Amino acid sequence: MSTTSDSQAPDHQTTSSKCYQLLPEWAPQSGVMLTWPHANSDWAPFLTQVEPVFYQIAESIAHREKVLITVASDTKKREIIAHFTQLNLQTELRVFVQETNDTWARDHGPITVTKDDKPLLLDFIFNGWGNKFDARLDTALNRKLAKASAFNCDLEPVDLVLEGGSIESDGHGTLLTTSECLLASTRNPSMDKAAIEALLSETFGLKRTLWLDYGYLAGDDTDSHVDTLARFCDPHTIAYVQCTDESDEHYPALKAMENQLKAFTDYQGQAYKLVPLPMAEPCFSDEGDRLPATYANFLIINGAVLLPIYGNEQLDQQAIEQIKSAFPNHEIIAINCRPIVEQYGSLHCLTMQLPEGVLV
């Protein structure tokens, strides 16, 4: 998702003893965090195409809750404020100027838990998806924002490499994740599966962890983040990418993932309601590399679901209908994210929800 680097993550201190609860994405939100693209990043060749998508995402959010935006310059801050003032949405903006490497707020943003029914932001280490890319500015961003009083609650560091896109919560003590990502030797090499699961259980107040051992998306830099593959829609429902074409390179891994999902049970011991999402039409970069387009990379906000689409009318409509079936009480807002996948991510990857109480 950025320029390759061998950078190392900064030192963090281990979080203290806790009794926390990891909220599901559908919990009431105060806002959503976005990190704006800029000319000193890998977005430089695509800014004309991607900025309108960022504006559409931000506007869709601002009609329902606040938007916390990090920008690279005062000039961009003024431009964004002026844009939202014209829409009479400026009161929903929180704009801060900070240096960043990239824009993937899902992975460098804070993860919110509750402690004594109050929100607490956890600041995990972000090391560029296993030191693939330079992330030194991004992994420091949460602390800089906290120092600038962007948040209305405490920020606590956690001595673990973890990205928000790698985990899903049902709000009842269940974590859904992938073994390929969380057990990658480039993230926490001194910890085995049992140690990682124990730390996450303590940190998030978990009762169990569901490990997906299968799942693959061509062009994915993240080592199979779960938010590109399978998503909780409510405590009893999982939407997932289904591949039905046996000639597709994704078929073996996604069929195995589907079978594993069918074997999982919800926190009450019942089989999950599974909502299959179509495999997106293959997208390719100018260099011929397949891009990781996925309909599973949707964002749940207050009263709506922002769904990435990619320009294939038939498949886009299928995805919209399936998401409608999973979220009958939400407005489904389709946003064309074809420009976003040029940098190997999509809508959910760009955003991090901030539950009630985090923003003023």
Secondary structure, 3 states (H helix, E strand, C coil): CCCECCCCCCCCCCCCCCCCEECCCCCCEEEEEEECCCCCCCCHHHHHHHHHHHHHHHHHHHCCCEEEEEECCHHHHHHHHHHHHHCCCHHHEEEEECCCCCCCHHHHCCEEEEECCEEEEEEEECCHHHHCECCHHHHCHHHHHHHCCCCCCCEEEEEEECCHHHEEECCCCEEEEEHHHHCCCCCCCCCCHHHHHHHHHHHHCCCEEEEECCCCCCCCCCCCCHHHCEEEEECCEEEEECCCCCCCCCHHHHHHHHHHHHHCECCCCCECEEEEECCCCCEECCCCCEECCCCCCCEEECCEEEEEECCCHHHHHHHHHHHHHHCCCCEEEEEECCCHHHHCCCHHHHEEEEECCCCC
